[in-house]
Amino acid sequence: QVQLVESGGGLVEAGGSLTLSCAASGRTFSSYVMGWFRQAPGKEREFVAAISRNGGRILYADSVKGRFTISRDNVKNAVYLQMNSLKPEDTAVYYCAAAVLPYYSDYSKTGLYDYWGQGTQVTVSS
């Protein structure tokens, strides 16, 4: 089992940057695919980015490609989301999640993730 705690959210102006962090408990962090998802008010939770266990495979939603970067540190048991060129439509609660998945599976499916953090609010003002 793994527990996830996000941090780094806040209020930023459009065009600005934020880095989210997700700290994981447990000694099996490197066994999990890690993902970032977000949920805006009145909308369903959506995929943002995911990274394989060894970092060799990374996926992004089209809406964030070229602006966001996901990374992980299996020594520190952490996953990060660097967000640049933020837009008001990026405003949401951001969640990190962990899943045990085969290397070439679809990392973007919310239902495949077993563990979720409590979320951190990101607000981008125009």
C-alpha positions in Angstrom: 0.0 0.0 0.0 1.1 3.6 -0.6 0.0 6.9 0.8 0.4 10.0 -1.4 0.6 13.6 -0.3 0.6 16.5 -2.8 2.1 19.9 -2.3 3.1 23.0 -4.3 -0.3 24.3 -5.4 -1.2 27.9 -5.2 -2.3 31.1 -7.0 -0.3 32.2 -10.1 -0.9 34.6 -12.9 -1.4 33.4 -16.4 1.9 32.6 -18.1 3.5 31.7 -14.7 4.9 28.5 -13.4 4.4 26.1 -10.5 5.9 22.8 -9.5 3.8 20.3 -7.8 5.3 17.5 -5.7 3.8 14.2 -4.5 5.5 12.4 -1.7 4.8 8.7 -1.3 5.2 6.5 1.7 6.2 2.9 1.6 9.2 1.0 0.2 7.7 -0.1 -3.0 7.3 3.3 -4.8 9.4 2.2 -7.7 6.8 -0.6 -8.4 4.1 2.0 -9.3 3.2 3.9 -12.4 2.6 7.4 -11.2 0.1 9.8 -12.7 -1.2 13.4 -12.3 -4.8 14.1 -12.8 -6.9 17.2 -12.3 -10.5 18.2 -11.6 -12.1 21.5 -12.2 -15.4 22.6 -10.6 -18.3 20.9 -12.3 -16.1 18.7 -14.5 -14.9 15.2 -14.4 -11.4 14.3 -13.3 -9.1 14.2 -16.2 -5.7 12.8 -17.0 -2.7 15.2 -17.1 0.5 13.2 -17.2 1.9 9.8 -16.2 5.3 8.2 -15.9 6.4 4.6 -15.9 8.1 2.9 -13.0 11.6 3.6 -14.3 10.7 6.9 -16.0 11.3 5.4 -19.5 7.8 6.0 -20.7 5.9 9.3 -20.2 2.5 10.3 -21.4 0.8 13.8 -21.5 -2.6 15.0 -22.2 -2.7 17.0 -25.4 -3.8 20.1 -23.5 -0.6 20.2 -21.5 1.9 18.8 -23.9 4.9 21.1 -24.3 4.0 23.1 -21.1 4.1 20.5 -18.4 6.9 18.0 -17.4 6.4 15.0 -15.2 9.4 13.4 -13.4 10.1 11.1 -10.6 12.8 10.3 -8.1 12.6 6.7 -6.9 15.2 7.3 -4.2 13.2 10.2 -2.7 9.9 8.4 -3.3 8.5 11.4 -5.1 6.9 12.5 -8.4 6.8 16.0 -9.7 4.8 18.1 -12.2 6.6 21.1 -13.5 3.9 23.4 -15.0 5.0 26.3 -17.3 3.0 28.8 -19.3 0.0 28.3 -17.2 -3.4 29.2 -18.5 -6.7 30.0 -16.6 -8.1 26.8 -17.9 -5.4 24.9 -16.0 -7.2 25.9 -12.8 -8.2 22.7 -10.9 -7.5 20.5 -8.0 -4.5 18.4 -9.0 -4.1 14.8 -7.7 -1.3 12.4 -7.9 -2.1 8.7 -8.2 -0.3 5.4 -8.2 -1.1 2.2 -10.1 0.4 -1.2 -10.8 0.3 -1.4 -14.5 2.0 -3.2 -17.3 4.6 -1.0 -19.1 2.6 -0.6 -22.3 -0.9 -0.2 -20.8 -3.0 3.0 -21.0 -1.8 5.2 -18.2 -4.5 7.8 -18.8 -7.4 5.8 -17.5 -8.5 7.1 -14.1 -10.1 3.8 -13.1 -6.8 1.9 -13.3 -5.2 3.8 -10.4 -5.3 2.3 -7.0 -4.1 5.1 -4.7 -4.8 8.8 -4.7 -3.6 11.8 -2.8 -5.9 14.4 -1.3 -5.2 16.9 -4.0 -3.7 20.4 -4.2 -5.4 23.5 -5.6 -3.9 25.3 -8.5 -5.5 28.6 -9.5 -4.4 30.6 -12.5 -5.6 34.1 -12.8 -6.1 35.9 -16.1 
